[in-house]
Amino acid sequence: MAATLRRLQAGDRKEDVIDVLREDGVVIVEGVLEPALRDQINQDLDPWMTGAAQTAPDLNEFIQAFLGDKTRRIGALPAKSLAFCELLTHPLLLDVCDEFLRPACSSYQMNVGQVLEVGPGAEAQMLHRDEDVWVHVPRPAPIFQVASMTALVDFTAEIGATRLVPGSHAWERDRQPEEHEVAVAEMRAGSLAIYLGRTIHGAGANTTASSWRRGVHLSYLVGWLRTEENNVLAVPPEVARDLPERVQALLGYGMHDAIETGGGVAGYVELRDPIKLLQARADGRA
């Protein structure tokens, strides 16, 4: 019998979401995006997806194989969709980040914000842990990454719904899942799966002839680690200055200020707060 994922509703208590996430390493929350917001994100991204990359020529062969040649991707989402910024700053996601990331940092940031479209004929992605990107972080380590997959269309097993392994966040790192331990995150558009960076997962195979599985992969990282996506280049100052301040901070324009906890300040520019510089430029003062 295949594993299953526990499900909650958007209106459920955040404490319930956090409890399931702590126990299972993953939880599905249904109905998080209102239909109007979901449709606006799709509308904003439609023109970009037409010419989206299906290869990664600057990355090594292993990474190219890992990403797959039948999956389209676009990043720099805050520069492409203001509606995405509402997802980025959704209170539920930030509550989860506050709970799991703040014990190990003064502030956290967006790690990756990408739209993934798994195309017809795509093979199942290799099961993996997102936090293995940072192999140089000594283990054991505190939780330093929180991730999510938001369905922009209905996710079914046939179109490649994300596969996740509940409980794997607590496993020894060399343990691999058996097939019956893998669950499929089938969910309606507007729902999302939230999981920890150490939870084993991967995109499923798309066995259809013409359907594309579109979803947003959004993850957050402690403020003292380098992000996978270079967000301050992906969303440069002339674009970022017109975004909400909370978004600017999540993109890495804010400082990691640990003075109150006995540390120092990182991320300043000429001894100034980058967000203040953005605000000055927006006001025409610099």
Helices and strands as residue ranges (DSSP letters): E 7-9, H 14-24, E 26-30, H 35-50, H 61-67, E 71-74, H 77-80, H 82-88, H 91-100, G 102-104, E 108-118, G 130-134, E 145-151, E 163-164, G 168-170, G 179-181, E 183-184, E 192-196, E 201-202, E 213-222, H 231-234, H 237-240, H 245-248, I 249-253, E 256-257, G 259-261, E 265-266, H 274-282
